[in-house]
Amino acid sequence: MNRRQTPPSTNARATQPFHINRRRFLQTASAGLAFSALGAYGVELIHQKPKRVGLIGAGWYGKSDLWRLVQVAPVDIVSICDPDQRMLAGALEIAAQRQKSGKTPRGYSDYREMLKEKDLDIVLVGSPDHWHALHGIAAIEAGADVYLQKPVTTDVIEGEAILAAARKHGRVVQIGTQRKSTPHLIDAKKRVLDAGLLGTIGHVDMCCYFHMRANGNPPLEPVPDFLDYDLWTGPAPLRPYDGLPHRRWWRTFMEYGNGIVGDMCVHMLDTVNWMLGLGWPNRISSAGGIYVQKDGKSNITDTQSATFEFDRFNANWQHRTWGAPTDPDYPWALFIHGDKGVLKASTMRADFIPQGKSGEPIHFECLFEREQYPEDVTEKDNELNAAPATRRHMLDFLAAIDQRSRPVADIEQGHISSASCILANIAMQIGRTVTYDPAKREVVGDEEATALLRRAYREPWRHPEPGDYLV
């Protein structure tokens, strides 16, 4: 075993997602309603007291996660928090329409005010990346189980702190790396990888060629009265205000995240880790920069490669936010290469391509549930291909809460995947390969790189430390 690799959990649920079939839970007021085909756990949910839920971050994906939870469980949305009052008002209105009780949740601009009530069973964190650590830890300390969007954090020590806090307080933390709950990828793992069809695996490629790097140059303007921009910024550097930061704009700045690697590589690397049973990479290197899209304010790379070295093979990442994908069918994907074939996999499809006459090709299609969940189609900006996976991810989360067990996307593996991507950016920044020691929480033999494991926080915010949560 890789000396830094996390040993496999003894809990079988940690590596196997909670499965449901394709029929939906009909939310009605009838006491006889049922998860007609969600199995024993679905039936059990009906008879449970609805869990009290809060949402921090009422933007696009925060709301999307909340609506997927409402679709599969009889929850009570108690409170929603966002420093943008217009965004908050919209989320409160939709929540009243979506939940069975018809009640309008309480609204907050400051998450501390929301969490001090300590009346929530579950908190969903859908805020921008630079807030994940403080929001996640505060929810844990308030006694809630947490569904935390990826990446776990913007620096490595934040991730160590969330992991330590979750373990100290015994809370379930599910990370929004829902590829582990994606039906066609689960099927591909079982029928190709687990069946040994690839033979000896010797290399992995991962990529993203989406043109998703915002590259504008908007003028400065006054902060609107409906946005608490200082609170939105929180521990990050306070950039001059040049328009609403929501959706794509904040992601184009390293002040708030880790670029395309932190946003998109984390999904693919986490999927590779899950499919192949990996842990921490032995060594990480990276190179890249802004080579083509030089106009505009964006400071994240438009081109970058990274190599994650494991015991038996390397996993290479490549992104370009310009040009065309190498494989048009797989613009954001992973490719697992064995001596008997290759598995191509993305959020939309997967293909096993055998080497020579070693087997038959196998094609896997993405599951959509438009008929079972017609609101998926009418929901603004909904990712139809991701909705079925997120529903299953939520059910796995709920099952882990009830059983007090580790979910399929537990905080520990989420931290490994997120931190590995952050370390790739550090390696690119300093121009050399890094080896992270999670026991000592340092980059081996590299004081400069070790200093970059922790970002500076803007006053008066305090950076969380793993030592604060000793068990």
Rosetta blueprint (number, residue, H / E / L):
1 M L
2 N L
3 R L
4 R L
5 Q L
6 T L
7 P L
8 P L
9 S L
10 T L
11 N L
12 A H
13 R H
14 A H
15 T L
16 Q L
17 P L
18 F L
19 H L
20 I L
21 N L
22 R L
23 R L
24 R L
25 F L
26 L L
27 Q L
28 T L
29 A L
30 S L
31 A L
32 G L
33 L L
34 A L
35 F L
36 S L
37 A L
38 L L
39 G H
40 A H
41 Y H
42 G H
43 V H
44 E H
45 L H
46 I H
47 H L
48 Q L
49 K L
50 P L
51 K L
52 R E
53 V E
54 G E
55 L E
56 I E
57 G L
58 A L
59 G L
60 W H
61 Y H
62 G H
63 K H
64 S H
65 D H
66 L H
67 W H
68 R H
69 L H
70 V H
71 Q H
72 V H
73 A L
74 P L
75 V L
76 D E
77 I E
78 V E
79 S E
80 I E
81 C E
82 D L
83 P L
84 D E
85 Q H
86 R H
87 M H
88 L H
89 A H
90 G H
91 A H
92 L H
93 E H
94 I H
95 A H
96 A H
97 Q H
98 R H
99 Q L
100 K L
101 S L
102 G L
103 K L
104 T L
105 P L
106 R E
107 G E
108 Y E
109 S L
110 D L
111 Y H
112 R H
113 E H
114 M H
115 L H
116 K L
117 E L
118 K L
119 D L
120 L L
121 D L
122 I E
123 V E
124 L E
125 V E
126 G L
127 S L
128 P L
129 D H
130 H H
131 W H
132 H H
133 A H
134 L H
135 H H
136 G H
137 I H
138 A H
139 A H
140 I H
141 E H
142 A L
143 G L
144 A L
145 D E
146 V E
147 Y E
148 L E
149 Q L
150 K L
151 P L
152 V L
153 T L
154 T L
155 D L
156 V H
157 I H
158 E H
159 G H
160 E H
161 A H
162 I H
163 L H
164 A H
165 A H
166 A H
167 R H
168 K H
169 H H
170 G L
171 R L
172 V L
173 V E
174 Q E
175 I E
176 G L
177 T L
178 Q H
179 R H
180 K H
181 S H
182 T L
183 P H
184 H H
185 L H
186 I H
187 D H
188 A H
189 K H
190 K H
191 R H
192 V H
193 L H
194 D L
195 A L
196 G L
197 L L
198 L L
199 G L
200 T L
201 I E
202 G E
203 H E
204 V E
205 D E
206 M E
207 C E
208 C E
209 Y L
210 F L
211 H L
212 M L
213 R L
214 A L
215 N L
216 G L
217 N L
218 P L
219 P L
220 L L
221 E L
222 P L
223 V L
224 P L
225 D L
226 F L
227 L E
228 D L
229 Y H
230 D H
231 L H
232 W H
233 T H
234 G L
235 P L
236 A L
237 P L
238 L L
239 R L
240 P L
241 Y L
242 D L
243 G L
244 L L
245 P L
246 H L
247 R L
248 R H
249 W H
250 W H
251 R H
252 T L
253 F L
254 M L
255 E L
256 Y L
257 G L
258 N L
259 G H
260 I H
261 V H
262 G H
263 D H
264 M H
265 C H
266 V H
267 H H
268 M H
269 L H
270 D H
271 T H
272 V H
273 N H
274 W H
275 M H
276 L H
277 G L
278 L L
279 G L
280 W L
281 P L
282 N L
283 R E
284 I E
285 S E
286 S E
287 A E
288 G E
289 G E
290 I L
291 Y L
292 V L
293 Q L
294 K L
295 D L
296 G L
297 K L
298 S L
299 N L
300 I L
301 T L
302 D L
303 T E
304 Q E
305 S E
306 A E
307 T E
308 F E
309 E E
310 F L
311 D L
312 R L
313 F L
314 N E
315 A E
316 N E
317 W E
318 Q E
319 H E
320 R E
321 T L
322 W L
323 G L
324 A L
325 P L
326 T L
327 D L
328 P L
329 D L
330 Y L
331 P L
332 W E
333 A E
334 L E
335 F E
336 I E
337 H E
338 G E
339 D L
340 K L
341 G E
342 V E
343 L E
344 K E
345 A E
346 S E
347 T L
348 M L
349 R E
350 A E
351 D E
352 F E
353 I E
354 P E
355 Q L
356 G L
357 K L
358 S L
359 G L
360 E L
361 P L
362 I E
363 H E
364 F E
365 E E
366 C L
367 L L
368 F L
369 E L
370 R L
371 E L
372 Q L
373 Y L
374 P L
375 E H
376 D H
377 V H
378 T H
379 E L
380 K L
381 D L
382 N L
383 E L
384 L L
385 N L
386 A L
387 A H
388 P H
389 A H
390 T H
391 R H
392 R H
393 H H
394 M H
395 L H
396 D H
397 F H
398 L H
399 A H
400 A H
401 I H
402 D H
403 Q H
404 R L
405 S L
406 R L
407 P L
408 V L
409 A L
410 D E
411 I H
412 E H
413 Q H
414 G H
415 H H
416 I H
417 S H
418 S H
419 A H
420 S H
421 C H
422 I H
423 L H
424 A H
425 N H
426 I H
427 A H
428 M H
429 Q H
430 I H
431 G L
432 R L
433 T L
434 V E
435 T L
436 Y E
437 D E
438 P L
439 A L
440 K L
441 R L
442 E E
443 V E
444 V L
445 G L
446 D L
447 E H
448 E H
449 A H
450 T H
451 A H
452 L L
453 L L
454 R L
455 R L
456 A L
457 Y L
458 R L
459 E L
460 P L
461 W L
462 R L
463 H L
464 P L
465 E L
466 P H
467 G H
468 D H
469 Y H
470 L L
471 V L
